[in-house]
């Protein structure tokens, strides 16, 4: 038992001596990450419904709307533009079907006075961050009195977010 106590005291003294004689040194460690600007865009379909050029739409436009939703890295400056669609004729967007075309237009405002297209005709915004998607309404209008064959008319427009 005496030997055990002696060994215990000796071990404690060795640990204490090693601690007293121990040295240390420090150095900074730099930690970093680059957060990149990024955006995603989603749209709902714009379905005008039924267009009747003989009755209701002989003198009145047919209006519709769709949603455009953008989600970007916080404080990213971005612009959303629309192309002319797959069926444009000259400078006019058209819905194609049964060998004929129904003209239509897309707008940035509910009064349908500001066309939504490419370049400066796009919508500019600064992102509020990834937890707050930004949604805008896309307004569409088919002018009245277009004489075409009955049937389904469609177009595909590409929405692009540049950042």
C-alpha positions as CSV (number, residue, x, y, z in Angstrom):
1,X,0.0,0.0,0.0
2,X,2.9,2.3,0.8
3,X,4.4,1.6,-2.6
4,X,1.1,2.5,-4.2
5,X,0.9,5.8,-2.4
6,X,4.5,6.6,-3.3
7,X,3.9,5.8,-7.0
8,X,0.7,7.9,-7.0
9,X,2.6,10.9,-5.5
10,X,5.5,10.4,-7.9
11,X,3.1,10.3,-10.9
12,X,1.4,13.5,-9.8
13,X,4.8,15.3,-9.4
14,X,5.8,14.2,-12.9
15,X,2.6,15.6,-14.4
16,X,3.0,18.8,-12.5
17,X,6.6,19.1,-13.7
18,X,5.7,18.4,-17.3
19,X,2.9,21.1,-17.1
20,X,5.2,23.7,-15.7
21,X,7.8,23.1,-18.4
22,X,5.2,22.9,-21.3
23,X,5.2,25.6,-23.9
24,X,2.6,26.7,-26.5
25,X,2.3,28.7,-29.6
26,X,-0.7,30.0,-31.5
27,X,-1.4,30.9,-35.1
28,X,-4.6,32.3,-36.8
29,X,-6.6,30.1,-39.0
30,X,-8.6,32.0,-41.8
31,X,-11.9,30.5,-42.7
32,X,-13.8,31.8,-45.8
33,X,-16.5,31.1,-48.3
34,X,-17.7,33.0,-51.4
35,X,-21.5,33.5,-51.7
36,X,-22.3,33.7,-55.3
37,X,-25.2,35.6,-57.0
38,X,-27.8,33.2,-58.2
39,X,-31.5,33.4,-59.2
40,X,-34.2,31.0,-60.2
41,X,-37.4,31.8,-62.0
42,X,-40.8,30.1,-62.2
43,X,-44.0,31.0,-64.1
44,X,-47.6,29.9,-64.1
45,X,-49.4,29.4,-67.4
46,X,-51.4,32.2,-68.9
47,X,-54.7,30.6,-70.1
48,X,-56.9,33.2,-71.8
49,X,-59.9,30.9,-71.9
50,X,-62.5,31.1,-74.7
51,X,-62.2,33.9,-77.3
52,X,-65.4,34.6,-79.2
53,X,-64.7,37.0,-82.1
54,X,-68.4,36.9,-83.2
55,X,-70.0,37.9,-79.9
56,X,-68.2,39.0,-76.7
57,X,-64.8,39.6,-78.2
58,X,-66.0,41.3,-81.4
59,X,-65.4,44.7,-79.8
60,X,-63.9,43.8,-76.4
61,X,-60.4,42.5,-75.6
62,X,-59.9,39.2,-73.8
63,X,-57.6,39.6,-70.8
64,X,-55.6,37.1,-68.8
65,X,-52.9,37.0,-66.2
66,X,-50.1,34.7,-64.9
67,X,-47.5,34.8,-62.1
68,X,-43.8,35.2,-62.5
69,X,-41.8,34.3,-59.3
70,X,-38.1,35.0,-58.8
71,X,-35.9,33.9,-56.0
72,X,-32.4,35.3,-55.8
73,X,-29.4,35.6,-53.4
74,X,-30.0,38.6,-51.1
75,X,-29.3,42.1,-52.7
76,X,-28.8,40.6,-56.2
77,X,-29.8,43.0,-58.9
78,X,-31.7,41.2,-61.6
79,X,-34.0,41.8,-64.6
80,X,-36.8,39.6,-65.9
81,X,-37.3,39.6,-69.7
82,X,-39.6,37.8,-72.1
83,X,-38.8,36.7,-75.6
84,X,-41.2,37.2,-78.5
85,X,-42.5,33.6,-78.3
86,X,-42.2,30.8,-80.8
87,X,-44.9,32.0,-83.1
88,X,-44.2,35.8,-83.5
89,X,-45.0,37.4,-86.8
90,X,-42.9,40.5,-87.4
91,X,-43.0,42.3,-84.1
92,X,-46.3,40.7,-83.0
93,X,-46.7,37.8,-80.6
94,X,-49.2,35.3,-81.9
95,X,-50.9,32.1,-80.8
96,X,-50.7,29.5,-83.5
97,X,-53.3,26.9,-84.4
98,X,-55.1,25.4,-87.4
99,X,-52.8,27.2,-89.9
100,X,-53.8,30.7,-88.5
101,X,-52.6,33.1,-85.8
102,X,-54.3,35.0,-83.0
103,X,-52.3,38.1,-82.0
104,X,-51.8,38.9,-78.3
105,X,-49.5,41.0,-76.2
106,X,-47.9,40.7,-72.7
107,X,-47.7,43.6,-70.2
108,X,-46.0,44.6,-67.0
109,X,-49.0,46.6,-65.6
110,X,-52.7,45.9,-64.9
111,X,-53.7,48.8,-67.3
112,X,-51.9,47.0,-70.1
113,X,-50.0,50.0,-71.3
114,X,-46.4,48.9,-70.6
115,X,-45.4,46.0,-72.9
116,X,-43.2,43.3,-71.3
117,X,-40.4,42.2,-73.6
118,X,-36.6,42.1,-73.6
119,X,-34.0,44.6,-72.7
120,X,-35.4,47.8,-71.1
121,X,-38.9,46.5,-71.5
122,X,-38.1,43.9,-68.8
123,X,-38.7,44.2,-65.0
124,X,-35.8,45.3,-62.8
125,X,-35.6,44.4,-59.2
126,X,-33.2,43.9,-56.2
127,X,-33.7,40.6,-54.4
128,X,-34.8,40.6,-50.7
129,X,-33.2,37.2,-50.2
130,X,-33.8,33.5,-50.5
131,X,-36.6,33.4,-47.9
132,X,-38.7,36.1,-49.6
133,X,-39.6,35.2,-53.2
134,X,-40.6,38.1,-55.4
135,X,-43.7,37.6,-57.4
136,X,-45.0,39.9,-60.2
137,X,-48.1,39.5,-62.3
138,X,-47.8,39.1,-66.1
139,X,-50.8,40.6,-67.9
140,X,-52.0,39.4,-71.3
141,X,-54.4,40.7,-73.8
142,X,-55.9,39.4,-77.1
143,X,-57.3,42.3,-79.2
144,X,-60.9,42.1,-80.3
145,X,-62.4,41.2,-83.7
146,X,-59.8,38.7,-85.0
147,X,-61.4,36.5,-87.6
148,X,-59.8,33.1,-87.4
149,X,-60.9,29.4,-87.6
150,X,-62.2,27.9,-84.3
151,X,-59.8,25.6,-82.5
152,X,-57.0,25.7,-79.9
153,X,-54.2,28.3,-80.3
154,X,-51.0,28.2,-78.3
155,X,-47.6,29.8,-78.0
156,X,-44.5,29.3,-75.8
157,X,-42.7,32.4,-74.4
158,X,-39.4,32.1,-72.5
159,X,-39.0,34.1,-69.4
160,X,-35.4,34.9,-68.5
161,X,-33.9,36.3,-65.3
162,X,-30.5,38.0,-65.8
163,X,-28.4,38.8,-62.8
